[in-house]
């Protein structure tokens, strides 16, 4: 299996990173959490611009107006989205775009912001409920479409991530059945890998932030990156990121071609490794930044909080460990 990126894939990554740098830089990120505004509000204009890049219909066939690429390319793009800390139900809307029909078309074009909830989760937490146009629920009998306004939901007053508002839902109405259990199973796998790709982007960005700070900050007349303890922290962050990268890329290409691997192993492995890399790198980056790492002004905490949120989505550590154990 060759994990070297093609020229086209490198161009795709470069173009999307340039888009994020241009349209969602640090000032815009800080504006979402520092201004006197509802937490995590999704910018509709940015959402439409994301859709225009092909972000949501990247894997849709060209005959249906999509880009016609695979999960491997989607993972690369979502890695960049994680690195930029783009807000909103990115994975959910991307998955919804693959469903086709009215729901898929509206999600792919950016006209709809779509949420995905798993009825089997406990507790059931839905992100960005206030701005959702559609909600699809992964249920025991397949996928059901619901109107967000039909839910009796309670807002979480102090969400972990200030850019990811959450609502707690006790139960779902029946809704409209739009796909079978096979499609629901596919979306669970794809959602796990795309979320792992977001975590990979977070882990990589935290490594960059920590090493840059370690190369600039002086203590006792020396750059702190010259101290062995700091070197070890940064090296461990890099190793975790690269191990996660191999796992995420392997899971993505396995989704594209199931014959090259075992999805029952590749998907939970990717999620486990990426979650661990993002969360532990967040903690280590905080330590590298020292006392500054615990302050609101330093961006490290925003990445760590987002990593904590993603670590609960599409299977937490215990669930994925059990899934892997079942394959032995």
C-alpha positions in Angstrom: 0.0 0.0 0.0 1.6 3.3 -1.1 0.9 6.2 1.2 2.8 8.8 -0.9 0.4 11.5 -2.0 0.0 12.1 -5.8 0.5 15.4 -7.4 -3.2 15.9 -7.6 -3.7 15.1 -3.9 -0.9 17.5 -2.9 -2.5 20.2 -5.0 -5.9 19.5 -3.3 -4.4 19.8 0.1 -2.5 23.0 -0.8 -5.6 24.6 -2.3 -7.8 23.9 0.7 -5.1 25.0 3.2 -4.9 28.3 1.3 -8.7 28.6 1.4 -8.6 28.1 5.2 -5.8 30.6 5.7 -7.6 33.2 3.6 -11.1 32.7 4.9 -10.7 31.4 8.4 -7.5 32.7 10.0 -6.7 33.1 13.7 -8.5 36.4 14.0 -11.7 34.9 12.7 -11.4 31.9 15.0 -10.8 34.1 18.0 -13.7 36.3 17.0 -16.1 33.3 17.4 -15.1 32.8 21.0 -14.3 36.3 22.1 -17.2 38.4 20.8 -20.4 38.9 22.6 -22.3 36.5 20.4 -23.9 33.0 20.7 -21.2 30.4 21.1 -20.2 28.5 18.0 -22.5 30.3 15.6 -22.0 29.0 12.0 -21.3 31.6 9.4 -23.7 30.9 6.5 -21.5 32.8 4.1 -18.5 30.7 5.0 -20.6 27.6 4.8 -21.6 28.5 1.2 -18.0 29.2 0.3 -17.0 25.8 1.7 -19.6 24.2 -0.5 -18.3 26.0 -3.5 -14.8 24.5 -2.9 -16.5 21.0 -3.3 -16.0 20.3 0.4 -19.4 18.6 0.9 -19.8 16.9 -2.5 -16.1 15.8 -2.8 -17.1 12.1 -3.0 -20.3 12.6 -5.0 -20.2 11.4 -8.7 -19.4 13.9 -11.3 -22.6 12.9 -13.1 -24.5 14.3 -10.0 -22.5 17.5 -9.9 -19.9 16.3 -7.4 -16.1 16.2 -7.6 -15.9 12.4 -8.0 -13.1 11.7 -5.6 -12.8 9.1 -2.9 -12.5 8.8 0.9 -8.7 9.1 0.7 -9.0 12.6 -0.7 -11.8 13.5 1.7 -9.6 12.5 4.6 -6.9 14.8 3.4 -9.3 17.7 3.2 -10.8 17.0 6.6 -7.3 16.9 8.0 -6.8 20.5 6.9 -10.3 21.4 8.3 -9.1 20.1 11.6 -5.9 21.9 11.4 -7.8 25.2 10.8 -10.4 24.3 13.5 -13.3 25.0 11.2 -16.5 25.1 13.1 -19.8 23.5 12.3 -21.2 20.0 11.6 -18.7 19.4 8.8 -18.8 15.6 9.0 -22.5 15.4 9.3 -23.2 17.6 6.3 -20.6 15.8 4.2 -22.2 12.5 5.0 -25.7 13.8 4.3 -24.5 15.0 0.8 -23.8 11.3 0.0 -27.4 10.3 0.6 -28.7 11.8 -2.6 -32.2 13.0 -3.0 -33.4 16.4 -1.7 -31.4 16.0 1.6 -28.2 15.2 -0.3 -28.5 17.9 -2.9 -29.2 20.6 -0.3 -26.3 19.5 1.8 -23.9 19.3 -1.1 -24.7 22.8 -2.4 -24.4 24.3 1.1 -28.0 25.4 1.1 -28.6 23.1 4.2 -26.6 22.7 7.3 -27.3 19.1 8.3 -26.8 17.3 11.6 -26.3 13.6 12.2 -27.3 11.8 15.4 -27.0 8.2 16.4 -30.0 6.9 18.2 -27.8 4.3 19.9 -25.6 6.8 21.7 -26.1 7.6 25.3 -26.5 10.4 26.1 -27.6 11.8 22.7 -25.9 15.1 22.1 -26.5 17.1 19.0 -24.1 19.8 17.9 -25.2 23.2 16.4 -28.9 22.2 16.7 -30.0 25.9 16.6 -28.7 26.4 13.1 -29.6 23.0 11.6 -31.9 22.9 8.6 -32.1 19.1 8.5 -31.3 16.3 11.0 -30.7 12.7 10.0 -30.8 10.0 12.7 -28.9 6.7 12.4 -31.5 4.3 13.9 -32.0 0.6 14.3 -34.0 0.3 11.1 -31.9 2.6 9.0 -31.7 6.4 8.5 -34.5 8.7 9.4 -35.0 12.3 8.5 -36.3 14.7 11.1 -37.1 18.4 11.3 -34.8 19.8 14.0 -37.7 21.9 15.3 -39.6 18.6 16.2 -37.1 17.8 18.9 -37.5 18.4 22.6 -34.0 19.4 23.4 -32.1 21.0 26.3 -29.1 23.3 25.6 -25.9 22.5 27.4 -25.1 25.8 29.1 -21.3 25.5 29.2 -20.2 23.3 26.3 -16.6 22.0 26.5 -15.8 23.6 23.1 -17.0 27.2 22.8 -17.3 26.7 19.0 -19.5 23.5 19.4 -22.8 24.3 21.1 -24.6 21.1 22.2 -28.2 20.1 23.0 -29.3 17.0 24.9 -32.1 15.0 23.4 -34.0 12.3 25.4 -35.9 10.7 22.5 -36.5 11.1 18.7 -39.9 11.2 16.9 -40.4 8.6 14.2 -39.5 10.8 11.2 -39.2 9.7 7.6 -37.2 6.6 6.7 -34.9 7.5 3.8 -32.2 4.7 3.8 -31.7 1.2 5.1 -29.4 -0.3 7.8 -26.6 -0.9 5.3 -26.4 2.8 4.5 -26.5 3.6 8.2 -23.6 1.2 8.8 -21.6 2.9 6.0 -22.2 6.3 7.4 -21.0 5.2 10.8 -17.7 4.0 9.3 -17.3 7.0 7.1 -18.1 9.4 10.0 -15.5 7.7 12.2 -12.8 8.1 9.6 -13.6 11.7 8.7 -13.7 12.6 12.4 -10.4 10.8 12.9 -9.0 13.0 10.0 -10.2 16.1 11.9 -8.3 14.8 14.9 -5.2 14.2 12.9 -5.3 17.8 11.7 -5.6 19.0 15.3 -2.7 16.7 16.4 -0.5 18.0 13.7 -1.3 21.7 14.3 -0.6 21.3 18.1 2.8 19.7 17.2 3.6 22.7 15.1 2.5 25.2 17.7 4.5 23.5 20.5 7.7 23.2 18.5 7.5 26.8 17.3 7.0 28.0 20.8 9.8 25.8 22.1 12.1 27.3 19.5 11.2 30.9 20.5 10.7 31.0 24.2 13.7 31.6 26.4 14.1 30.6 30.0 17.2 30.9 32.2 19.0 32.4 29.2 18.3 29.4 26.9 15.7 28.5 24.3 13.4 26.0 26.1 13.6 23.7 23.1 17.2 23.0 24.1 16.0 21.3 27.3 15.7 17.5 27.1 12.3 17.3 28.8 10.8 19.7 26.2 12.5 17.9 23.3 10.9 14.6 24.5 7.5 16.2 24.7 7.7 17.5 21.2 9.2 14.3 19.8 6.4 12.3 21.4 3.8 14.6 19.9 5.3 14.1 16.4 5.4 10.3 16.8 1.8 10.1 17.9 0.8 12.3 15.0 2.6 10.2 12.4 1.2 6.9 13.8 -2.3 8.4 13.7 -1.6 9.6 10.1 -0.8 6.0 9.0 -3.9 4.6 10.7 -6.2 7.3 9.3 -4.9 7.1 5.7 -5.1 3.2 5.9 -8.7 3.4 7.0 -9.6 5.9 4.3 -8.1 3.8 1.4 -9.8 0.7 2.9 -13.1 2.4 2.7 -12.4 3.2 -1.0 -11.3 -0.4 -1.6 -12.3 -2.9 1.1 -10.2 -5.6 -0.5 -7.0 -4.0 0.7 -7.8 -4.4 4.4 -10.3 -5.2 7.1 -12.8 -2.4 7.9 -13.6 -3.9 11.2 -9.9 -3.3 12.2 -9.0 -0.3 10.2 -11.8 2.1 11.2 -11.7 1.7 15.0 -7.9 1.7 14.9 -7.9 5.0 13.0 -10.3 6.6 15.5 -8.4 5.3 18.5 -5.0 6.5 17.3 -6.3 9.9 16.1 -8.2 10.6 19.3 -5.2 9.7 21.4 -2.9 11.8 19.3 -5.2 14.9 19.4 -6.0 14.8 23.1 -2.5 13.9 24.4 -0.9 16.4 22.0 -3.2 19.0 23.4 -2.1 18.2 26.9 1.6 18.2 26.0 1.4 21.4 24.0 -0.2 23.0 27.1 2.8 21.8 29.1 5.3 23.1 26.5 3.7 26.5 26.7 4.1 26.4 30.5 2.0 28.9 32.5 0.9 30.6 29.3 -0.6 27.3 28.1 -3.4 27.6 30.7 -4.5 31.0 29.6 -7.5 32.0 27.4 -5.2 34.0 25.1 -3.2 31.0 23.9 -5.0 28.9 21.2 -3.9 25.5 22.5 -6.9 25.2 24.7 -9.3 25.6 21.8 -7.7 22.7 19.9 -7.7 20.5 23.1 -11.4 21.2 23.7 -12.3 20.4 20.1 -10.3 17.2 20.4 -12.2 16.2 23.5 -15.5 16.7 21.7 -14.4 14.7 18.6 -13.2 11.9 20.9 -16.8 11.2 21.9 -18.1 11.1 18.4 -18.5 7.9 16.3 -17.3 5.8 19.1 -15.2 6.7 22.1 -12.1 4.9 23.3 -13.8 2.1 25.1 -16.2 1.3 22.3 -13.5 1.2 19.7 -11.3 -0.9 21.9 -14.1 -3.4 22.3 -14.7 -3.4 18.6 -11.0 -4.2 18.0 -11.0 -6.9 20.7 -14.0 -8.6 19.0 -11.9 -9.1 15.8 -9.1 -11.1 17.7 
